Amino acid sequence: MKTLPHLLRPTRGAAAGVLIVFALLLNVAAKAGLVGIPLALILTSWFFKYAYILFDHTVWGYDEPPALDIKMLNPLDEQRPLAQLVILGLIYAAVKFAEARLGLAVAVSLAAVAALFFPASVAILGLERNIFKAIYPVALARMVRGLGLMYLWVVGVIVLYALVLMLLWKLALPLMLLLAMFAVLSVFSALGGALYERRDALGLEAWRSPERTAERVRMADLKASDAAVTEAYGLMRVGSHVKAWDLLQGWLASRGHSIADYHWLCDRLRTWSDPRYANRMTEEYVEKLMSLKRDGEALEVVALRLAEDASFRPKTAAATLRLARLAVEGGGAPRVARALLADFGQRFAGDPLVPAAETLAQHLGR
């Protein structure tokens, strides 16, 4: 996992602007005394709304921090910071109750457990937007298990930031506010990054990921390939067979004549009304496989084509005899061998391999 980009995401783009502007405004609110309290509350609310939005974008796979939109600040639209405040209130009440009824040691233990699982609560609330799931012990345990070592990394980041802020608490207020807000956004980004990195284990779907990028590329490639084959099909329908075949060959050449492309194209040509295209392309496919010493696969392709068109034959005498021998000796396909050898002498008249083919055919006829 590339941890540093997740930690430093708040220093880039719109997030950096949010840090600077909010630090300055909070500094103004702090110097205004009682008059500045409403402004401080509003700014704090907006800041944590943005923290959750940054969390969302990170989980979805967006590397660039989101811009702060006025719609994001709608108090009726984003309730997760308020829900998280309620959870903190419940934790505080539970710790105080434990201290009063069960003693200080139990209260401290409860507080430590709550602190350990608090990042999991934030993650669940961020993903599910459900306060009850965010305090459900089973859901918390599942989240911790799903994140694995990433969870320990997030907890370690939180502890490190807390220690650094404690050491620097005597700094000037604007700088201290800036550092504290950076730590908060960095933690939200780190938590979102951990979820993104562990998306497969957690069953999450990112909007941007290597898998989705590869799928988009694959779909675009498939669309372009379908268009080329469709154009060739149209040429075949109007009798322009040379142009149709040249188009198919050009498509293969543009892609390096890969085995996967031969397989895909032969599969498409099987549905065409003119079997000559599928037969000729299968001939080339079989030759390609055999040149790569993949005779077993070549035999399977031949058997499939023979089942669809009994007149199909491999391109050369050498390939035909080689496949017939493989079908007899190790392929377990005597019927394929008989089909390949049935007209070998007529198809390859005068070829020096004809006697060997006749001998093998006689052996099969016994």
Secondary structure, DSSP 8 states (H G I E B T S, - for coil): --HHHHHHGGGSHHHHHHHHHHHHHHHHHHHTGGGGHHHHHHHHHHHHHHHHHHHHHHHHT--S-----GGGG-TTT--HHHHHHHHHHHHHHHHHHHHHHH-HHHHHHHHHHHHHHHHHHHHHHHHH--TTGGG-HHHHHHHHHHHTHHHHHHHHHHHHHHHHHHHTTTS-HHHHHHHHHHHHHHHHHHHHHHHHHTHHHHT---SS-HHHHHHHHHHHHHHHHHHHHHHHHHHHHTT-HHHHHHHHHHHHHHTT--HHHHHHHHHHHTTSS-HHHHHHHHHHHHHHHHHTT-HHHHHHHHHHHHHH-TT---SSHHHHHHHHHHHHHTS--HHHHHHHHTTHHHHTTT-TTHHHHHHHHHHHH-
